[in-house]
Amino acid sequence: MSELSQQDLQNLAMQHREHQKNAQTVQQQLNMVQMSIEDCIRAIGTLDDLSSADESLDAMFPIGSGSFIHGKVDKVDKVVVDVGAGISIEKSVEDAKDILNKRKAEFQKALERMNASLAKISQRIQSIESAIRENNPQ
């Protein structure tokens, strides 16, 4: 490989920093999507547990700001589900679980795309590091 000029090395270093920033951003987004998947899984599990209960259940319900209130759940036959754009609708337990499962699947697809993007960025970073090492042996 031909030797790179100082300007080329500086450009590579700048690209390296930019790719690292992009990788950090994608990693943060990955973490958020993973949390959303886990949230869907918890909601589906909770619906399964509540709908299969034979008797009323004591529960704690979040009221905001890390605060909860004790209450009883007598029967679970309707669920209010967020369907996007700040809109929530009442659905049966099975319909709500379907919505949550579809949402989880969408998040999983996004996670796969982000992982592929992160892999490409990592390859670029490694390529730049290799080029710098070849032209700056020490």
N, C-alpha and C positions, 0 to 999 in steps of 0.2 A: 504494500500500500504506500502511496506517496505521502511524504511528510506534509502535515498541515501547517499553515501559517499561524502566527499568534492570533490573528483576527479570527481565523477558522476555529481555533481552540476556544476563544472567548464566546463565539457564537454557539459552539457545542455546549459550553458551560451554561449559557443562558437558556438554551433549549432544555438542558438537563433539569435546571431549577423549575422551569415551566411545567415540564412533565411530572416532576415531583409534586408540585402544587395540584396539578390535575388528578394525580393518583390519590392525594389526600382528600380531595373533594369527592371523588368517586367512592373512596372508602367510607367517608361520612354518610354518603347517600346509601351505600350498602347496609350500613348499620341501621339506618332509619327504616329501610325496607324490611330488614330482618326483624326489627321490633314490630313492624306492622303485621308480618306473617305470624309472629308469636302471639300478637294481640288477637288475631282471627282464630288461632288455634284455641286460645283460652276461652274466647267467647263461645265457640262451638262446643267445647268441653263443658262449659257452664250450662249451656242450653240442654245438652244431653243429661247432665246430672239433675238439673231442676225438673225437666220434663219426665224423668223416670222415677221421681220421688213419689212414694205412695201416700205420704202425709205432709203436712205443712212443715216448712223448714225455717229455722231461725237463720237470719243472715244479717250482714252489715252492708249498707248501701253507701257509696260515696256521695257526699253532698258538696264536694269542692274543697280546695285548699288543704288537702290531706286530712279532711275530716269525714267521719262516717256516722251513720245512725243505725241503730238496731231495728230490725223489722222481721216480719214473717212473710213467707211466700206460701200461699195456700194452693194455688193452681197456676200452672204456666200453660196458657193456650195461645196467647198473643204476645208478640215481641215488637218493639219499636226499633226499626233498623234504619241507619243512615244509608241513603241511596245515592249520595253525592250532592254537590252544590248546596250543602247546608240543608238538604231536604231529608226528613225522616218520615217513614210510613209504618203503619201497623201491618204486621204479617203474622201468619201462623208460624209455629216453631220450625216446622220443616221448610217452609219458604224462607225463613230467616237464615236457617243453616245453609240452604242452597245459595243464597246471596253471599254469605260469609265464605263459603267454599269457593265460589267463583272469584271473589275478591282475593282470596288467598292464592288462587292459581295465577291471577294477574300479577300479584306481587312476586310470585316465584319466577314467572317469565321475566319480569323486570330485573330480578336478582341475577338471573342467568345472563341477560344482556350486559348488566353492569360488570359481572365477573369477566366476561369476554373483553369488555372495554379496558378493564384494569389489567388484564393479561397483555393486551396490545401495548398499553402504556409502559408496563414493566419491561417488555421486550425492547421498546425504544430506549428506555433508560439504560438497559444493559448494553445495547448497541453503542450508545453514546459513550458510556464508561469504557467499553472496549476500545473504541477509537481514540479516546483520550490517553488510555494506558499505552497503546501502541506508539503514540506520538510523544509520550512524555515518560520514557522509562527512567526509573530511579532505583 
